[in-house]
Amino acid sequence: MLELAIAFVSSIAPLLQQGPAIEAAGLAALAVGLAAFGAGYSQRGIGAAAVGAIAEDDSMFGRGLILTVLPETLVILALVVVFVV
């Protein structure tokens, strides 16, 4: 078993010395994409709850709007990180 692990590590070591597999721009794009996916996933439940609350009480519009927009700040912050990098 140890011989198999040594053979695996010795075969993969030259690949690790060549440099990163994904460049910085690709990682930044991946970060923004994952942030957008997370924001959309969270807005799925928040939007449904906000619409239900507003349907019952019109004074909940402000709270519903704030809670619906809040996950989008995640994407905005991810874009700021992209421009900083």
HTML snippet that shows the backbone in 3Dmol.js (N, CA, C, O; Angstrom):
<script src="https://3Dmol.org/build/3Dmol-min.js"></script>
<div id="view" style="width:600px;height:400px;position:relative"></div>
<script>
const pdb = `
ATOM      1  N   MET A   1       0.822  -1.184   0.000  1.00  0.00           N
ATOM      2  CA  MET A   1       0.000   0.000   0.000  1.00  0.00           C
ATOM      3  C   MET A   1       0.874   1.259   0.000  1.00  0.00           C
ATOM      4  O   MET A   1       0.579   2.227  -0.700  1.00  0.00           O
ATOM      5  N   LEU A   2       1.923   1.234   0.772  1.00  0.00           N
ATOM      6  CA  LEU A   2       2.836   2.377   0.816  1.00  0.00           C
ATOM      7  C   LEU A   2       3.505   2.580  -0.536  1.00  0.00           C
ATOM      8  O   LEU A   2       3.728   3.715  -0.957  1.00  0.00           O
ATOM      9  N   GLU A   3       3.819   1.506  -1.202  1.00  0.00           N
ATOM     10  CA  GLU A   3       4.462   1.597  -2.525  1.00  0.00           C
ATOM     11  C   GLU A   3       3.506   2.233  -3.534  1.00  0.00           C
ATOM     12  O   GLU A   3       3.929   3.008  -4.392  1.00  0.00           O
ATOM     13  N   LEU A   4       2.217   1.902  -3.428  1.00  0.00           N
ATOM     14  CA  LEU A   4       1.231   2.498  -4.314  1.00  0.00           C
ATOM     15  C   LEU A   4       1.111   4.004  -4.067  1.00  0.00           C
ATOM     16  O   LEU A   4       1.016   4.779  -5.019  1.00  0.00           O
ATOM     17  N   ALA A   5       1.116   4.418  -2.809  1.00  0.00           N
ATOM     18  CA  ALA A   5       1.035   5.837  -2.477  1.00  0.00           C
ATOM     19  C   ALA A   5       2.263   6.582  -2.973  1.00  0.00           C
ATOM     20  O   ALA A   5       2.146   7.694  -3.489  1.00  0.00           O
ATOM     21  N   ILE A   6       3.436   5.987  -2.826  1.00  0.00           N
ATOM     22  CA  ILE A   6       4.675   6.623  -3.292  1.00  0.00           C
ATOM     23  C   ILE A   6       4.667   6.734  -4.810  1.00  0.00           C
ATOM     24  O   ILE A   6       5.084   7.755  -5.357  1.00  0.00           O
ATOM     25  N   ALA A   7       4.198   5.701  -5.491  1.00  0.00           N
ATOM     26  CA  ALA A   7       4.130   5.743  -6.954  1.00  0.00           C
ATOM     27  C   ALA A   7       3.149   6.821  -7.412  1.00  0.00           C
ATOM     28  O   ALA A   7       3.408   7.526  -8.387  1.00  0.00           O
ATOM     29  N   PHE A   8       2.039   6.948  -6.719  1.00  0.00           N
ATOM     30  CA  PHE A   8       1.052   7.969  -7.084  1.00  0.00           C
ATOM     31  C   PHE A   8       1.611   9.371  -6.876  1.00  0.00           C
ATOM     32  O   PHE A   8       1.471  10.234  -7.743  1.00  0.00           O
ATOM     33  N   VAL A   9       2.229   9.590  -5.752  1.00  0.00           N
ATOM     34  CA  VAL A   9       2.778  10.918  -5.457  1.00  0.00           C
ATOM     35  C   VAL A   9       3.909  11.263  -6.418  1.00  0.00           C
ATOM     36  O   VAL A   9       4.013  12.403  -6.870  1.00  0.00           O
ATOM     37  N   SER A  10       4.749  10.294  -6.730  1.00  0.00           N
ATOM     38  CA  SER A  10       5.855  10.576  -7.644  1.00  0.00           C
ATOM     39  C   SER A  10       5.367  10.817  -9.065  1.00  0.00           C
ATOM     40  O   SER A  10       6.020  11.537  -9.821  1.00  0.00           O
ATOM     41  N   SER A  11       4.243  10.236  -9.445  1.00  0.00           N
ATOM     42  CA  SER A  11       3.725  10.476 -10.789  1.00  0.00           C
ATOM     43  C   SER A  11       2.983  11.810 -10.894  1.00  0.00           C
ATOM     44  O   SER A  11       2.908  12.389 -11.978  1.00  0.00           O
ATOM     45  N   ILE A  12       2.444  12.295  -9.803  1.00  0.00           N
ATOM     46  CA  ILE A  12       1.688  13.547  -9.833  1.00  0.00           C
ATOM     47  C   ILE A  12       2.561  14.753  -9.493  1.00  0.00           C
ATOM     48  O   ILE A  12       2.164  15.884  -9.776  1.00  0.00           O
ATOM     49  N   ALA A  13       3.713  14.553  -8.907  1.00  0.00           N
ATOM     50  CA  ALA A  13       4.587  15.654  -8.484  1.00  0.00           C
ATOM     51  C   ALA A  13       5.012  16.559  -9.643  1.00  0.00           C
ATOM     52  O   ALA A  13       5.005  17.777  -9.463  1.00  0.00           O
ATOM     53  N   PRO A  14       5.383  16.041 -10.828  1.00  0.00           N
ATOM     54  CA  PRO A  14       5.746  16.963 -11.917  1.00  0.00           C
ATOM     55  C   PRO A  14       4.571  17.842 -12.360  1.00  0.00           C
ATOM     56  O   PRO A  14       4.782  18.966 -12.815  1.00  0.00           O
ATOM     57  N   LEU A  15       3.366  17.354 -12.236  1.00  0.00           N
ATOM     58  CA  LEU A  15       2.206  18.158 -12.618  1.00  0.00           C
ATOM     59  C   LEU A  15       2.005  19.328 -11.666  1.00  0.00           C
ATOM     60  O   LEU A  15       1.574  20.402 -12.084  1.00  0.00           O
ATOM     61  N   LEU A  16       2.309  19.129 -10.409  1.00  0.00           N
ATOM     62  CA  LEU A  16       2.133  20.185  -9.423  1.00  0.00           C
ATOM     63  C   LEU A  16       3.184  21.275  -9.534  1.00  0.00           C
ATOM     64  O   LEU A  16       2.964  22.389  -9.059  1.00  0.00           O
ATOM     65  N   GLN A  17       4.310  20.983 -10.144  1.00  0.00           N
ATOM     66  CA  GLN A  17       5.390  21.965 -10.258  1.00  0.00           C
ATOM     67  C   GLN A  17       5.239  22.860 -11.473  1.00  0.00           C
ATOM     68  O   GLN A  17       6.012  23.805 -11.630  1.00  0.00           O
ATOM     69  N   GLN A  18       4.273  22.596 -12.336  1.00  0.00           N
ATOM     70  CA  GLN A  18       4.112  23.379 -13.550  1.00  0.00           C
ATOM     71  C   GLN A  18       3.426  24.710 -13.310  1.00  0.00           C
ATOM     72  O   GLN A  18       3.599  25.633 -14.106  1.00  0.00           O
ATOM     73  N   GLY A  19       2.677  24.838 -12.274  1.00  0.00           N
ATOM     74  CA  GLY A  19       1.979  26.082 -11.983  1.00  0.00           C
ATOM     75  C   GLY A  19       0.518  25.802 -11.689  1.00  0.00           C
ATOM     76  O   GLY A  19       0.094  24.648 -11.634  1.00  0.00           O
ATOM     77  N   PRO A  20      -0.245  26.862 -11.502  1.00  0.00           N
ATOM     78  CA  PRO A  20      -1.647  26.653 -11.138  1.00  0.00           C
ATOM     79  C   PRO A  20      -2.457  26.087 -12.308  1.00  0.00           C
ATOM     80  O   PRO A  20      -2.190  26.390 -13.471  1.00  0.00           O
ATOM     81  N   ALA A  21      -3.426  25.281 -11.981  1.00  0.00           N
ATOM     82  CA  ALA A  21      -4.286  24.701 -13.008  1.00  0.00           C
ATOM     83  C   ALA A  21      -5.285  25.726 -13.537  1.00  0.00           C
ATOM     84  O   ALA A  21      -5.666  25.682 -14.707  1.00  0.00           O
ATOM     85  N   ILE A  22      -5.705  26.647 -12.673  1.00  0.00           N
ATOM     86  CA  ILE A  22      -6.649  27.691 -13.062  1.00  0.00           C
ATOM     87  C   ILE A  22      -5.992  29.037 -12.749  1.00  0.00           C
ATOM     88  O   ILE A  22      -5.475  29.248 -11.652  1.00  0.00           O
ATOM     89  N   GLU A  23      -6.021  29.928 -13.714  1.00  0.00           N
ATOM     90  CA  GLU A  23      -5.427  31.255 -13.520  1.00  0.00           C
ATOM     91  C   GLU A  23      -6.302  32.102 -12.594  1.00  0.00           C
ATOM     92  O   GLU A  23      -7.418  31.714 -12.248  1.00  0.00           O
ATOM     93  N   ALA A  24      -5.785  33.246 -12.207  1.00  0.00           N
ATOM     94  CA  ALA A  24      -6.499  34.116 -11.259  1.00  0.00           C
ATOM     95  C   ALA A  24      -7.814  34.621 -11.830  1.00  0.00           C
ATOM     96  O   ALA A  24      -8.799  34.733 -11.100  1.00  0.00           O
ATOM     97  N   ALA A  25      -7.848  34.928 -13.121  1.00  0.00           N
ATOM     98  CA  ALA A  25      -9.086  35.414 -13.734  1.00  0.00           C
ATOM     99  C   ALA A  25     -10.156  34.319 -13.733  1.00  0.00           C
ATOM    100  O   ALA A  25     -11.336  34.599 -13.521  1.00  0.00           O
ATOM    101  N   GLY A  26      -9.748  33.095 -13.965  1.00  0.00           N
ATOM    102  CA  GLY A  26     -10.697  31.989 -13.933  1.00  0.00           C
ATOM    103  C   GLY A  26     -11.241  31.743 -12.547  1.00  0.00           C
ATOM    104  O   GLY A  26     -12.425  31.448 -12.384  1.00  0.00           O
ATOM    105  N   LEU A  27     -10.389  31.861 -11.545  1.00  0.00           N
ATOM    106  CA  LEU A  27     -10.846  31.701 -10.162  1.00  0.00           C
ATOM    107  C   LEU A  27     -11.795  32.823  -9.751  1.00  0.00           C
ATOM    108  O   LEU A  27     -12.760  32.594  -9.022  1.00  0.00           O
ATOM    109  N   ALA A  28     -11.512  34.042 -10.228  1.00  0.00           N
ATOM    110  CA  ALA A  28     -12.401  35.163  -9.921  1.00  0.00           C
ATOM    111  C   ALA A  28     -13.765  34.964 -10.576  1.00  0.00           C
ATOM    112  O   ALA A  28     -14.795  35.254  -9.966  1.00  0.00           O
ATOM    113  N   ALA A  29     -13.776  34.473 -11.805  1.00  0.00           N
ATOM    114  CA  ALA A  29     -15.043  34.200 -12.484  1.00  0.00           C
ATOM    115  C   ALA A  29     -15.816  33.098 -11.766  1.00  0.00           C
ATOM    116  O   ALA A  29     -17.039  33.165 -11.647  1.00  0.00           O
ATOM    117  N   LEU A  30     -15.104  32.098 -11.296  1.00  0.00           N
ATOM    118  CA  LEU A  30     -15.747  31.021 -10.540  1.00  0.00           C
ATOM    119  C   LEU A  30     -16.348  31.545  -9.239  1.00  0.00           C
ATOM    120  O   LEU A  30     -17.433  31.125  -8.836  1.00  0.00           O
ATOM    121  N   ALA A  31     -15.644  32.457  -8.590  1.00  0.00           N
ATOM    122  CA  ALA A  31     -16.148  33.037  -7.344  1.00  0.00           C
ATOM    123  C   ALA A  31     -17.424  33.838  -7.578  1.00  0.00           C
ATOM    124  O   ALA A  31     -18.371  33.741  -6.797  1.00  0.00           O
ATOM    125  N   VAL A  32     -17.453  34.622  -8.641  1.00  0.00           N
ATOM    126  CA  VAL A  32     -18.655  35.411  -8.942  1.00  0.00           C
ATOM    127  C   VAL A  32     -19.808  34.491  -9.321  1.00  0.00           C
ATOM    128  O   VAL A  32     -20.948  34.726  -8.920  1.00  0.00           O
ATOM    129  N   GLY A  33     -19.523  33.457 -10.083  1.00  0.00           N
ATOM    130  CA  GLY A  33     -20.573  32.517 -10.466  1.00  0.00           C
ATOM    131  C   GLY A  33     -21.163  31.798  -9.274  1.00  0.00           C
ATOM    132  O   GLY A  33     -22.381  31.646  -9.179  1.00  0.00           O
ATOM    133  N   LEU A  34     -20.314  31.355  -8.362  1.00  0.00           N
ATOM    134  CA  LEU A  34     -20.814  30.680  -7.164  1.00  0.00           C
ATOM    135  C   LEU A  34     -21.573  31.642  -6.251  1.00  0.00           C
ATOM    136  O   LEU A  34     -22.556  31.257  -5.617  1.00  0.00           O
ATOM    137  N   ALA A  35     -21.117  32.885  -6.187  1.00  0.00           N
ATOM    138  CA  ALA A  35     -21.830  33.880  -5.386  1.00  0.00           C
ATOM    139  C   ALA A  35     -23.204  34.164  -5.980  1.00  0.00           C
ATOM    140  O   ALA A  35     -24.180  34.301  -5.242  1.00  0.00           O
ATOM    141  N   ALA A  36     -23.289  34.253  -7.296  1.00  0.00           N
ATOM    142  CA  ALA A  36     -24.580  34.483  -7.947  1.00  0.00           C
ATOM    143  C   ALA A  36     -25.504  33.291  -7.755  1.00  0.00           C
ATOM    144  O   ALA A  36     -26.705  33.460  -7.544  1.00  0.00           O
ATOM    145  N   PHE A  37     -24.948  32.090  -7.828  1.00  0.00           N
ATOM    146  CA  PHE A  37     -25.762  30.898  -7.601  1.00  0.00           C
ATOM    147  C   PHE A  37     -26.306  30.868  -6.174  1.00  0.00           C
ATOM    148  O   PHE A  37     -27.474  30.549  -5.954  1.00  0.00           O
ATOM    149  N   GLY A  38     -25.454  31.201  -5.211  1.00  0.00           N
ATOM    150  CA  GLY A  38     -25.885  31.226  -3.818  1.00  0.00           C
ATOM    151  C   GLY A  38     -26.943  32.292  -3.563  1.00  0.00           C
ATOM    152  O   GLY A  38     -27.888  32.065  -2.808  1.00  0.00           O
ATOM    153  N   ALA A  39     -26.788  33.446  -4.189  1.00  0.00           N
ATOM    154  CA  ALA A  39     -27.775  34.513  -4.015  1.00  0.00           C
ATOM    155  C   ALA A  39     -29.109  34.108  -4.618  1.00  0.00           C
ATOM    156  O   ALA A  39     -30.160  34.339  -4.020  1.00  0.00           O
ATOM    157  N   GLY A  40     -29.074  33.509  -5.791  1.00  0.00           N
ATOM    158  CA  GLY A  40     -30.315  33.057  -6.417  1.00  0.00           C
ATOM    159  C   GLY A  40     -30.996  31.971  -5.614  1.00  0.00           C
ATOM    160  O   GLY A  40     -32.222  31.945  -5.500  1.00  0.00           O
ATOM    161  N   TYR A  41     -30.202  31.077  -5.059  1.00  0.00           N
ATOM    162  CA  TYR A  41     -30.763  29.987  -4.256  1.00  0.00           C
ATOM    163  C   TYR A  41     -31.419  30.520  -2.983  1.00  0.00           C
ATOM    164  O   TYR A  41     -32.466  30.028  -2.563  1.00  0.00           O
ATOM    165  N   SER A  42     -30.798  31.524  -2.377  1.00  0.00           N
ATOM    166  CA  SER A  42     -31.384  32.072  -1.154  1.00  0.00           C
ATOM    167  C   SER A  42     -32.604  32.937  -1.453  1.00  0.00           C
ATOM    168  O   SER A  42     -33.535  32.996  -0.649  1.00  0.00           O
ATOM    169  N   GLN A  43     -32.605  33.602  -2.591  1.00  0.00           N
ATOM    170  CA  GLN A  43     -33.744  34.439  -2.938  1.00  0.00           C
ATOM    171  C   GLN A  43     -34.972  33.615  -3.278  1.00  0.00           C
ATOM    172  O   GLN A  43     -36.092  34.125  -3.240  1.00  0.00           O
ATOM    173  N   ARG A  44     -34.778  32.360  -3.607  1.00  0.00           N
ATOM    174  CA  ARG A  44     -35.899  31.485  -3.918  1.00  0.00           C
ATOM    175  C   ARG A  44     -36.863  31.414  -2.735  1.00  0.00           C
ATOM    176  O   ARG A  44     -38.069  31.590  -2.904  1.00  0.00           O
ATOM    177  N   GLY A  45     -36.344  31.161  -1.564  1.00  0.00           N
ATOM    178  CA  GLY A  45     -37.201  31.067  -0.387  1.00  0.00           C
ATOM    179  C   GLY A  45     -37.612  32.419   0.164  1.00  0.00           C
ATOM    180  O   GLY A  45     -38.738  32.597   0.629  1.00  0.00           O
ATOM    181  N   ILE A  46     -36.698  33.363   0.108  1.00  0.00           N
ATOM    182  CA  ILE A  46     -36.992  34.691   0.652  1.00  0.00           C
ATOM    183  C   ILE A  46     -38.072  35.379  -0.167  1.00  0.00           C
ATOM    184  O   ILE A  46     -38.968  36.015   0.388  1.00  0.00           O
ATOM    185  N   GLY A  47     -37.989  35.255  -1.481  1.00  0.00           N
ATOM    186  CA  GLY A  47     -38.981  35.904  -2.338  1.00  0.00           C
ATOM    187  C   GLY A  47     -40.374  35.347  -2.124  1.00  0.00           C
ATOM    188  O   GLY A  47     -41.345  36.103  -2.073  1.00  0.00           O
ATOM    189  N   ALA A  48     -40.484  34.024  -1.998  1.00  0.00           N
ATOM    190  CA  ALA A  48     -41.787  33.411  -1.768  1.00  0.00           C
ATOM    191  C   ALA A  48     -42.370  33.859  -0.424  1.00  0.00           C
ATOM    192  O   ALA A  48     -43.563  34.149  -0.330  1.00  0.00           O
ATOM    193  N   ALA A  49     -41.546  33.915   0.591  1.00  0.00           N
ATOM    194  CA  ALA A  49     -42.022  34.344   1.908  1.00  0.00           C
ATOM    195  C   ALA A  49     -42.402  35.827   1.904  1.00  0.00           C
ATOM    196  O   ALA A  49     -43.382  36.229   2.532  1.00  0.00           O
ATOM    197  N   ALA A  50     -41.620  36.626   1.196  1.00  0.00           N
ATOM    198  CA  ALA A  50     -41.906  38.064   1.140  1.00  0.00           C
ATOM    199  C   ALA A  50     -43.216  38.334   0.412  1.00  0.00           C
ATOM    200  O   ALA A  50     -44.004  39.173   0.847  1.00  0.00           O
ATOM    201  N   VAL A  51     -43.453  37.631  -0.690  1.00  0.00           N
ATOM    202  CA  VAL A  51     -44.701  37.828  -1.424  1.00  0.00           C
ATOM    203  C   VAL A  51     -45.892  37.396  -0.573  1.00  0.00           C
ATOM    204  O   VAL A  51     -46.936  38.049  -0.590  1.00  0.00           O
ATOM    205  N   GLY A  52     -45.742  36.302   0.168  1.00  0.00           N
ATOM    206  CA  GLY A  52     -46.821  35.864   1.051  1.00  0.00           C
ATOM    207  C   GLY A  52     -47.099  36.860   2.165  1.00  0.00           C
ATOM    208  O   GLY A  52     -48.253  37.110   2.512  1.00  0.00           O
ATOM    209  N   ALA A  53     -46.037  37.425   2.722  1.00  0.00           N
ATOM    210  CA  ALA A  53     -46.212  38.406   3.796  1.00  0.00           C
ATOM    211  C   ALA A  53     -46.849  39.684   3.272  1.00  0.00           C
ATOM    212  O   ALA A  53     -47.696  40.272   3.944  1.00  0.00           O
ATOM    213  N   ILE A  54     -46.455  40.119   2.084  1.00  0.00           N
ATOM    214  CA  ILE A  54     -47.019  41.345   1.512  1.00  0.00           C
ATOM    215  C   ILE A  54     -48.480  41.126   1.125  1.00  0.00           C
ATOM    216  O   ILE A  54     -49.290  42.049   1.212  1.00  0.00           O
ATOM    217  N   ALA A  55     -48.820  39.907   0.697  1.00  0.00           N
ATOM    218  CA  ALA A  55     -50.213  39.615   0.341  1.00  0.00           C
ATOM    219  C   ALA A  55     -51.123  39.716   1.558  1.00  0.00           C
ATOM    220  O   ALA A  55     -52.284  40.103   1.435  1.00  0.00           O
ATOM    221  N   GLU A  56     -50.606  39.373   2.723  1.00  0.00           N
ATOM    222  CA  GLU A  56     -51.419  39.451   3.932  1.00  0.00           C
ATOM    223  C   GLU A  56     -51.419  40.842   4.552  1.00  0.00           C
ATOM    224  O   GLU A  56     -52.437  41.279   5.088  1.00  0.00           O
ATOM    225  N   ASP A  57     -50.291  41.542   4.486  1.00  0.00           N
ATOM    226  CA  ASP A  57     -50.174  42.851   5.133  1.00  0.00           C
ATOM    227  C   ASP A  57     -49.327  43.758   4.255  1.00  0.00           C
ATOM    228  O   ASP A  57     -48.140  43.495   4.062  1.00  0.00           O
ATOM    229  N   ASP A  58     -49.917  44.818   3.721  1.00  0.00           N
ATOM    230  CA  ASP A  58     -49.205  45.723   2.815  1.00  0.00           C
ATOM    231  C   ASP A  58     -48.061  46.468   3.492  1.00  0.00           C
ATOM    232  O   ASP A  58     -47.145  46.929   2.810  1.00  0.00           O
ATOM    233  N   SER A  59     -48.092  46.595   4.795  1.00  0.00           N
ATOM    234  CA  SER A  59     -47.029  47.343   5.479  1.00  0.00           C
ATOM    235  C   SER A  59     -45.716  46.551   5.531  1.00  0.00           C
ATOM    236  O   SER A  59     -44.690  47.092   5.943  1.00  0.00           O
ATOM    237  N   MET A  60     -45.734  45.296   5.125  1.00  0.00           N
ATOM    238  CA  MET A  60     -44.516  44.463   5.125  1.00  0.00           C
ATOM    239  C   MET A  60     -43.690  44.643   3.855  1.00  0.00           C
ATOM    240  O   MET A  60     -42.681  43.962   3.672  1.00  0.00           O
ATOM    241  N   PHE A  61     -44.111  45.562   2.970  1.00  0.00           N
ATOM    242  CA  PHE A  61     -43.409  45.727   1.702  1.00  0.00           C
ATOM    243  C   PHE A  61     -41.952  46.122   1.888  1.00  0.00           C
ATOM    244  O   PHE A  61     -41.072  45.575   1.222  1.00  0.00           O
ATOM    245  N   GLY A  62     -41.690  47.058   2.779  1.00  0.00           N
ATOM    246  CA  GLY A  62     -40.315  47.526   3.005  1.00  0.00           C
ATOM    247  C   GLY A  62     -39.413  46.415   3.528  1.00  0.00           C
ATOM    248  O   GLY A  62     -38.292  46.247   3.048  1.00  0.00           O
ATOM    249  N   ARG A  63     -39.892  45.662   4.502  1.00  0.00           N
ATOM    250  CA  ARG A  63     -39.103  44.552   5.047  1.00  0.00           C
ATOM    251  C   ARG A  63     -38.882  43.472   3.999  1.00  0.00           C
ATOM    252  O   ARG A  63     -37.788  42.919   3.886  1.00  0.00           O
ATOM    253  N   GLY A  64     -39.930  43.175   3.232  1.00  0.00           N
ATOM    254  CA  GLY A  64     -39.801  42.160   2.182  1.00  0.00           C
ATOM    255  C   GLY A  64     -38.816  42.571   1.120  1.00  0.00           C
ATOM    256  O   GLY A  64     -38.045  41.746   0.630  1.00  0.00           O
ATOM    257  N   LEU A  65     -38.830  43.845   0.754  1.00  0.00           N
ATOM    258  CA  LEU A  65     -37.897  44.344  -0.246  1.00  0.00           C
ATOM    259  C   LEU A  65     -36.458  44.268   0.255  1.00  0.00           C
ATOM    260  O   LEU A  65     -35.564  43.843  -0.477  1.00  0.00           O
ATOM    261  N   ILE A  66     -36.238  44.674   1.486  1.00  0.00           N
ATOM    262  CA  ILE A  66     -34.886  44.635   2.048  1.00  0.00           C
ATOM    263  C   ILE A  66     -34.382  43.196   2.134  1.00  0.00           C
ATOM    264  O   ILE A  66     -33.235  42.921   1.781  1.00  0.00           O
ATOM    265  N   LEU A  67     -35.213  42.292   2.594  1.00  0.00           N
ATOM    266  CA  LEU A  67     -34.788  40.898   2.721  1.00  0.00           C
ATOM    267  C   LEU A  67     -34.587  40.237   1.365  1.00  0.00           C
ATOM    268  O   LEU A  67     -33.787  39.309   1.248  1.00  0.00           O
ATOM    269  N   THR A  68     -35.302  40.699   0.335  1.00  0.00           N
ATOM    270  CA  THR A  68     -35.121  40.142  -0.998  1.00  0.00           C
ATOM    271  C   THR A  68     -33.841  40.670  -1.637  1.00  0.00           C
ATOM    272  O   THR A  68     -33.163  39.940  -2.360  1.00  0.00           O
ATOM    273  N   VAL A  69     -33.510  41.914  -1.382  1.00  0.00           N
ATOM    274  CA  VAL A  69     -32.324  42.527  -1.997  1.00  0.00           C
ATOM    275  C   VAL A  69     -31.037  42.152  -1.254  1.00  0.00           C
ATOM    276  O   VAL A  69     -29.951  42.202  -1.832  1.00  0.00           O
ATOM    277  N   LEU A  70     -31.152  41.786  -0.001  1.00  0.00           N
ATOM    278  CA  LEU A  70     -29.978  41.501   0.823  1.00  0.00           C
ATOM    279  C   LEU A  70     -29.032  40.457   0.231  1.00  0.00           C
ATOM    280  O   LEU A  70     -27.822  40.682   0.269  1.00  0.00           O
ATOM    281  N   PRO A  71     -29.497  39.336  -0.311  1.00  0.00           N
ATOM    282  CA  PRO A  71     -28.546  38.370  -0.887  1.00  0.00           C
ATOM    283  C   PRO A  71     -27.798  38.899  -2.110  1.00  0.00           C
ATOM    284  O   PRO A  71     -26.711  38.414  -2.421  1.00  0.00           O
ATOM    285  N   GLU A  72     -28.356  39.874  -2.797  1.00  0.00           N
ATOM    286  CA  GLU A  72     -27.660  40.423  -3.961  1.00  0.00           C
ATOM    287  C   GLU A  72     -26.385  41.162  -3.574  1.00  0.00           C
ATOM    288  O   GLU A  72     -25.491  41.331  -4.403  1.00  0.00           O
ATOM    289  N   THR A  73     -26.295  41.605  -2.320  1.00  0.00           N
ATOM    290  CA  THR A  73     -25.058  42.255  -1.899  1.00  0.00           C
ATOM    291  C   THR A  73     -23.889  41.284  -1.938  1.00  0.00           C
ATOM    292  O   THR A  73     -22.738  41.700  -2.073  1.00  0.00           O
ATOM    293  N   LEU A  74     -24.176  39.993  -1.820  1.00  0.00           N
ATOM    294  CA  LEU A  74     -23.132  38.983  -1.940  1.00  0.00           C
ATOM    295  C   LEU A  74     -22.496  39.020  -3.319  1.00  0.00           C
ATOM    296  O   LEU A  74     -21.274  38.936  -3.443  1.00  0.00           O
ATOM    297  N   VAL A  75     -23.314  39.145  -4.355  1.00  0.00           N
ATOM    298  CA  VAL A  75     -22.800  39.208  -5.719  1.00  0.00           C
ATOM    299  C   VAL A  75     -22.052  40.518  -5.945  1.00  0.00           C
ATOM    300  O   VAL A  75     -21.021  40.535  -6.617  1.00  0.00           O
ATOM    301  N   ILE A  76     -22.561  41.606  -5.394  1.00  0.00           N
ATOM    302  CA  ILE A  76     -21.878  42.896  -5.547  1.00  0.00           C
ATOM    303  C   ILE A  76     -20.506  42.852  -4.889  1.00  0.00           C
ATOM    304  O   ILE A  76     -19.533  43.354  -5.452  1.00  0.00           O
ATOM    305  N   LEU A  77     -20.421  42.259  -3.707  1.00  0.00           N
ATOM    306  CA  LEU A  77     -19.124  42.140  -3.039  1.00  0.00           C
ATOM    307  C   LEU A  77     -18.185  41.223  -3.808  1.00  0.00           C
ATOM    308  O   LEU A  77     -16.978  41.465  -3.838  1.00  0.00           O
ATOM    309  N   ALA A  78     -18.713  40.182  -4.424  1.00  0.00           N
ATOM    310  CA  ALA A  78     -17.874  39.308  -5.244  1.00  0.00           C
ATOM    311  C   ALA A  78     -17.326  40.061  -6.461  1.00  0.00           C
ATOM    312  O   ALA A  78     -16.174  39.863  -6.849  1.00  0.00           O
ATOM    313  N   LEU A  79     -18.141  40.911  -7.054  1.00  0.00           N
ATOM    314  CA  LEU A  79     -17.653  41.718  -8.181  1.00  0.00           C
ATOM    315  C   LEU A  79     -16.588  42.713  -7.733  1.00  0.00           C
ATOM    316  O   LEU A  79     -15.639  42.975  -8.472  1.00  0.00           O
ATOM    317  N   VAL A  80     -16.732  43.264  -6.542  1.00  0.00           N
ATOM    318  CA  VAL A  80     -15.704  44.167  -6.013  1.00  0.00           C
ATOM    319  C   VAL A  80     -14.385  43.407  -5.853  1.00  0.00           C
ATOM    320  O   VAL A  80     -13.321  43.934  -6.179  1.00  0.00           O
ATOM    321  N   VAL A  81     -14.452  42.188  -5.360  1.00  0.00           N
ATOM    322  CA  VAL A  81     -13.235  41.386  -5.203  1.00  0.00           C
ATOM    323  C   VAL A  81     -12.601  41.117  -6.566  1.00  0.00           C
ATOM    324  O   VAL A  81     -11.376  41.121  -6.684  1.00  0.00           O
ATOM    325  N   VAL A  82     -13.411  40.883  -7.594  1.00  0.00           N
ATOM    326  CA  VAL A  82     -12.870  40.647  -8.942  1.00  0.00           C
ATOM    327  C   VAL A  82     -12.097  41.867  -9.424  1.00  0.00           C
ATOM    328  O   VAL A  82     -11.010  41.732  -9.986  1.00  0.00           O
ATOM    329  N   PHE A  83     -12.650  43.055  -9.207  1.00  0.00           N
ATOM    330  CA  PHE A  83     -11.965  44.244  -9.681  1.00  0.00           C
ATOM    331  C   PHE A  83     -10.733  44.573  -8.831  1.00  0.00           C
ATOM    332  O   PHE A  83      -9.799  45.206  -9.323  1.00  0.00           O
ATOM    333  N   VAL A  84     -10.721  44.157  -7.587  1.00  0.00           N
ATOM    334  CA  VAL A  84      -9.547  44.373  -6.742  1.00  0.00           C
ATOM    335  C   VAL A  84      -8.414  43.448  -7.165  1.00  0.00           C
ATOM    336  O   VAL A  84      -7.252  43.851  -7.205  1.00  0.00           O
ATOM    337  N   VAL A  85      -8.766  42.198  -7.481  1.00  0.00           N
ATOM    338  CA  VAL A  85      -7.754  41.219  -7.902  1.00  0.00           C
ATOM    339  C   VAL A  85      -7.344  41.574  -9.280  1.00  0.00           C
ATOM    340  O   VAL A  85      -6.496  40.900  -9.865  1.00  0.00           O
TER     341      VAL A  85
END
`;
const viewer = $3Dmol.createViewer("view");
viewer.addModel(pdb, "pdb");
viewer.setStyle({}, {cartoon: {color: "spectrum"}});
viewer.zoomTo();
viewer.render();
</script>
